[in-house]
Amino acid sequence: MTALLSEELLSTIGRQSEPRREIVTRRDIRKYAVATGNRQRKYLDGDEAPPMFHVPLFWDVVELDQLTPDGVSIDSLLPKFPLEKAMAGGLKIEYLKPVYPGDWLTATRTLTDIYEKQGRSGALIFYEVVMDITNDDGELVIREKTTRILR
Amino acid sequence: MNTTADASRLAGIQPGDTLPERFFTTDIIQSMLYNAVLWNAHRIHFDEPYAKNVEGYPGLVTAGPLLGDWLHQCLEEWLGEDGRITAIEYSNRIASYIDETVHSGGTVTACDHATGEVTVDVFIKNEAGDVITPGVATVRFTDA
């Protein structure tokens, strides 16, 4: 327990989302490749998914009434933090296997850490979410760790 | 897959090598398509009065993960079919805006010719020359 982080808040570490299973389609790959300005034919044709294709694949398809007037959705994996202003975050992504159209992938998100640090202008809260993406054989395909900072 | 070509490609790589730079300018149409593909409805990306007056940005904000994608493209265009990205770590330090021109690039920092594993510092810089999205990637050349 620290000044900002109560036992109750820290007890949410380890919380896990329901696994989400999605299919990779050629059309979705092509749309992503075009929208990102990709210049490689294999992605523009949808023959293989480019890295980071898991970002749109597993972005929450929230319903209209779940969006705030600002157009954002609440991440139900996260507890209510005593600091709310989000600062720049970081990402670490490991790519273990290529992704092709027709693949079924399953993502599970886990809140893996919450900690406090003293910044130059006051206390900061850090939290980490790991998303493990596996194929239907149970093999890890992509692991993504997001670190966000609140002030 | 041409093993000989891949092996010689790796043999010629050494720390200090730089990746080809690429310039990116995202207009409102590309930004709309990207956020639609994500299902990202945050108003800072398409509602200019909101972005300026409510959230205090100078203009419409480019979605952060798009800058991350460009780091990957910078690496993959350099790799061609000779290798793959195995890991990347990056952060969005400074916001980027619609119609701003930014550019990507990178430098090889380590190279293991036995395993084919190469470490590369990558970046996105804005027009002022500030690194807005720094990253470190590990790539593996095939058939090392």
Interface residues (C-beta under 8 A of the other chain):
Chain A: D28 K31 Y32 V34 A35 T36 G37 N38 R39 Q40 P50 P51 M52 V55 P56 W59 D60 V61 V62 L67 D70 G71 V72 A88 G89 G90 L91 K92 I93 E94 Y95 L96 P98
Chain B: F24 T26 Q30 L33 Y34 A36 V37 L38 W39 N40 A41 H42 R43 D47 Y50 V54 P65 L66 G68 D69 W70 H72 Q73 E76 E77 R84 I85 T86 A87 I88 E89 Y90 S91 N92 R93 I94
